[in-house]
Amino acid sequence: CACRGPSAGFAHAECLAKMAARDARMTVEGGRVSRWNLCGTCLQNFTGKLELEMRRRRWRLSRRVDSVTQDSCDALTSLARTLIRHEEFDVAERLYVQVERDVPDDDPLHVSAILPAEVGRASALINADRSRDALEILMRIRPRVGLCESVAFRVSYGQNLSAALGAVGRKEEALPIAKDAVELATAHWGHRDDITLNAMYVQAQLLASFGRLLEAKAAMGHVVAERTRVLGPDHELTREKQHLLDSIHEHLRRCRMKPRST
């Protein structure tokens, strides 16, 4: 985490994993967050290598149970999402395929586990520059999206669908979907939550590609400010978002320098 307390964000992963296993769930923001995800001191999400290590430990622990459970599916998909952020796209896709293989069609877990796994797999494909394959998956499951009650899932589906549509040139369809995802996330968690910031990032990319640079600048300015506040200016996630904001600023500068036609 980016904890500014006495530990300065440093702790043994082994200790954190034992604490998370012992006190598996905390009622924080409606029970959405667990100790596998956040620091018990500052309530900030784990990031970087610590986040990946915690995901791996949770998955290993869940595999000790013979049957497939919601927790084991959640552990595997959480690990896969983190692998995507670390650009291990092929490994992430294999994990998502494993979830789909482990849960039969008539299992009650099909909606709560398979649909998020399909979206996660699409996300891995988008990041691996295979947006057409991702779009095929997302359009196939679109009629069943309403079966899943999770707001986080619906936001994730929206931002991945908009990203895939934008990547294949269907930007006019993509932008309203991205806007809806941001509004849904903001209404549910506020404008500082990690899910909301990720949705804003996708929306800003689409706005920039449309040439709506002032709107893109406003969205990315907020994302960068929040990443800087929580993670600091030198964190990889902050630098990644700052790069897009700098690019938007440069495009705006060039637009202002262009001579007007007479």
VENFENMO-V695945 format. One record per residue. N is the residue number from 1. RES is the residue in three letters. PHI is phi in degrees with one decimal (* if undefined). Layout:
BEGIN
N/RES/PHI + N/RES/PHI
END
This chain:
BEGIN
1/CYS/* + 2/ALA/-107.9 + 3/CYS/-58.5 + 4/ARG/-98.3 + 5/GLY/-78.8 + 6/PRO/-58.8 + 7/SER/-81.2 + 8/ALA/55.5 + 9/GLY/88.0 + 10/PHE/-103.0 + 11/ALA/-160.1 + 12/HIS/-74.9 + 13/ALA/-60.1 + 14/GLU/-60.7 + 15/CYS/-65.0 + 16/LEU/-64.2 + 17/ALA/-65.9 + 18/LYS/-63.6 + 19/MET/-64.7 + 20/ALA/-66.8 + 21/ALA/-67.9 + 22/ARG/-74.1 + 23/ASP/-117.6 + 24/ALA/-59.6 + 25/ARG/-131.4 + 26/MET/-116.1 + 27/THR/-88.4 + 28/VAL/-122.9 + 29/GLU/51.5 + 30/GLY/77.7 + 31/GLY/81.3 + 32/ARG/-72.1 + 33/VAL/-106.1 + 34/SER/-118.0 + 35/ARG/-70.7 + 36/TRP/-70.0 + 37/ASN/-103.6 + 38/LEU/-137.7 + 39/CYS/-76.2 + 40/GLY/-71.5 + 41/THR/-88.2 + 42/CYS/-106.5 + 43/LEU/58.7 + 44/GLN/-100.1 + 45/ASN/-65.8 + 46/PHE/-64.3 + 47/THR/-135.6 + 48/GLY/62.1 + 49/LYS/-65.4 + 50/LEU/-65.9 + 51/GLU/-59.3 + 52/LEU/-63.1 + 53/GLU/-64.3 + 54/MET/-64.4 + 55/ARG/-63.2 + 56/ARG/-63.9 + 57/ARG/-66.9 + 58/ARG/-64.1 + 59/TRP/-64.3 + 60/ARG/-60.1 + 61/LEU/-64.1 + 62/SER/-68.5 + 63/ARG/-75.3 + 64/ARG/-71.8 + 65/VAL/-88.4 + 66/ASP/-65.6 + 67/SER/-86.2 + 68/VAL/-78.9 + 69/THR/-123.1 + 70/GLN/-60.1 + 71/ASP/-65.8 + 72/SER/-67.5 + 73/CYS/-66.2 + 74/ASP/-62.4 + 75/ALA/-63.3 + 76/LEU/-69.7 + 77/THR/-68.9 + 78/SER/-63.9 + 79/LEU/-62.5 + 80/ALA/-63.0 + 81/ARG/-60.6 + 82/THR/-68.8 + 83/LEU/-61.4 + 84/ILE/-60.7 + 85/ARG/-63.9 + 86/HIS/-93.7 + 87/GLU/63.8 + 88/GLU/-100.2 + 89/PHE/-69.2 + 90/ASP/-64.6 + 91/VAL/-64.1 + 92/ALA/-61.9 + 93/GLU/-62.7 + 94/ARG/-63.1 + 95/LEU/-66.1 + 96/TYR/-64.4 + 97/VAL/-62.2 + 98/GLN/-63.3 + 99/VAL/-59.8 + 100/GLU/-62.1 + 101/ARG/-74.6 + 102/ASP/-76.0 + 103/VAL/-105.2 + 104/PRO/-69.1 + 105/ASP/-61.4 + 106/ASP/-89.5 + 107/ASP/-78.3 + 108/PRO/-57.7 + 109/LEU/-74.3 + 110/HIS/-57.2 + 111/VAL/-72.2 + 112/SER/-75.2 + 113/ALA/-110.8 + 114/ILE/-72.0 + 115/LEU/-59.9 + 116/PRO/-60.9 + 117/ALA/-66.2 + 118/GLU/-63.5 + 119/VAL/-66.6 + 120/GLY/-62.7 + 121/ARG/-63.1 + 122/ALA/-61.8 + 123/SER/-61.1 + 124/ALA/-62.2 + 125/LEU/-67.7 + 126/ILE/-60.7 + 127/ASN/-68.1 + 128/ALA/-94.3 + 129/ASP/60.7 + 130/ARG/-122.9 + 131/SER/-67.4 + 132/ARG/-65.8 + 133/ASP/-64.4 + 134/ALA/-64.0 + 135/LEU/-63.7 + 136/GLU/-59.9 + 137/ILE/-65.0 + 138/LEU/-65.7 + 139/MET/-71.8 + 140/ARG/-66.0 + 141/ILE/-91.9 + 142/ARG/-55.0 + 143/PRO/-63.6 + 144/ARG/-99.6 + 145/VAL/-59.5 + 146/GLY/-65.6 + 147/LEU/-73.1 + 148/CYS/-92.7 + 149/GLU/-83.4 + 150/SER/-66.2 + 151/VAL/-66.4 + 152/ALA/-59.4 + 153/PHE/-65.5 + 154/ARG/-65.3 + 155/VAL/-65.7 + 156/SER/-61.9 + 157/TYR/-61.0 + 158/GLY/-61.7 + 159/GLN/-71.8 + 160/ASN/-73.2 + 161/LEU/-64.1 + 162/SER/-65.5 + 163/ALA/-65.3 + 164/ALA/-66.8 + 165/LEU/-62.2 + 166/GLY/-63.0 + 167/ALA/-68.7 + 168/VAL/-97.7 + 169/GLY/92.1 + 170/ARG/-97.3 + 171/LYS/-70.2 + 172/GLU/-63.6 + 173/GLU/-76.1 + 174/ALA/-71.2 + 175/LEU/-62.4 + 176/PRO/-62.1 + 177/ILE/-67.8 + 178/ALA/-63.4 + 179/LYS/-63.0 + 180/ASP/-62.6 + 181/ALA/-63.9 + 182/VAL/-64.7 + 183/GLU/-64.1 + 184/LEU/-65.1 + 185/ALA/-65.0 + 186/THR/-64.7 + 187/ALA/-64.7 + 188/HIS/-88.5 + 189/TRP/-122.3 + 190/GLY/93.8 + 191/HIS/-88.0 + 192/ARG/-108.5 + 193/ASP/-69.9 + 194/ASP/-60.5 + 195/ILE/-64.1 + 196/THR/-62.3 + 197/LEU/-64.5 + 198/ASN/-64.9 + 199/ALA/-65.2 + 200/MET/-63.8 + 201/TYR/-62.4 + 202/VAL/-62.9 + 203/GLN/-61.8 + 204/ALA/-63.7 + 205/GLN/-60.2 + 206/LEU/-66.7 + 207/LEU/-60.1 + 208/ALA/-63.3 + 209/SER/-67.8 + 210/PHE/-82.6 + 211/GLY/83.6 + 212/ARG/-89.6 + 213/LEU/-71.0 + 214/LEU/-67.3 + 215/GLU/-67.5 + 216/ALA/-63.5 + 217/LYS/-62.5 + 218/ALA/-63.1 + 219/ALA/-65.2 + 220/MET/-71.6 + 221/GLY/-60.9 + 222/HIS/-66.8 + 223/VAL/-60.7 + 224/VAL/-64.0 + 225/ALA/-61.6 + 226/GLU/-71.4 + 227/ARG/-62.2 + 228/THR/-66.4 + 229/ARG/-62.5 + 230/VAL/-87.9 + 231/LEU/-103.9 + 232/GLY/93.3 + 233/PRO/-71.8 + 234/ASP/-97.7 + 235/HIS/-69.3 + 236/GLU/-60.2 + 237/LEU/-67.3 + 238/THR/-65.5 + 239/ARG/-63.2 + 240/GLU/-60.9 + 241/LYS/-71.1 + 242/GLN/-63.0 + 243/HIS/-61.1 + 244/LEU/-66.5 + 245/LEU/-62.1 + 246/ASP/-60.9 + 247/SER/-64.0 + 248/ILE/-63.9 + 249/HIS/-58.8 + 250/GLU/-66.0 + 251/HIS/-63.3 + 252/LEU/-63.1 + 253/ARG/-62.1 + 254/ARG/-66.6 + 255/CYS/-62.7 + 256/ARG/-69.8 + 257/MET/-83.3 + 258/LYS/-65.5 + 259/PRO/-70.1 + 260/ARG/-74.9 + 261/SER/-75.1 + 262/THR/-109.8
END
